[in-house]
Amino acid sequence: MNAPAGGCLPEGFADLEPWAAEWALETEEARAGKRVSTPIAKLREFHAATFPRMDAVMVYLNTLPNDPGALAPRDKCLFALAQMVMEASAPMDLQWDTSDIEDVFPMERMKFLSLPGR
């Protein structure tokens, strides 16, 4: 995402700023690609640093319109970062040894659809 001047995230989330430039990805396809292409150790580091803040992120996001397209740039960046945290959670929750599992439908054959207006 293009970071607004002074950082990408809203006030109160400066501790997550070091992760935003690399991990706040706007599309499902970008997030899925990032997850499967990132070494598990780096994915664990990202998850460990960001997941504990998700309660506060959800409380904040729940005060905003329920339309990602209507969010201000900083709020949209936080929303995208939260989505990436959830994407990274599957390998953590399932205790995978890698960021992807073998013998699954190949990513390059997946077709990602977007909703109209997003």
Buried (B, 14 or more C-beta within 10 A) or exposed (E): BEBBEEBBBBEEBEEBBEBBEEBBBBEBBBBBBBBBEBEBEEBBBBBEBBBEBBEEBEEBBEEBEEEBEEBEBBBBBBBBBBBBBEBBBBBBEEEEEEBBEEEEEEBEEEEEEEEEEE
